[in-house]
């Protein structure tokens, strides 16, 4: 079953498509895109759709929207902010010389 795109998802996908097509060049017909260029366009549109769906899901759960930096999958993020992280730095023990 295919679900219709919400107007917000449509706008996000169109913006991503336009940006990706602009990077290739609007004068280049779609039939002349290289495989890499076509995959870039597809990836951009899918990423925009997934991000919009994630934003919608967050809104339904009462969570704030993600900005361009914030991500739920930040590697090595232990949930501490920089000031807390600094207090847990590894310190090399002094030698007994």
PyMOL commands that set and color helices and strands:
alter all, ss='L'
color gray80, all
select helices_A, chain A and resi 7-24+30-32+35-60+82-86
alter helices_A, ss='H'
color red, helices_A
deselect
rebuild
show_as cartoon
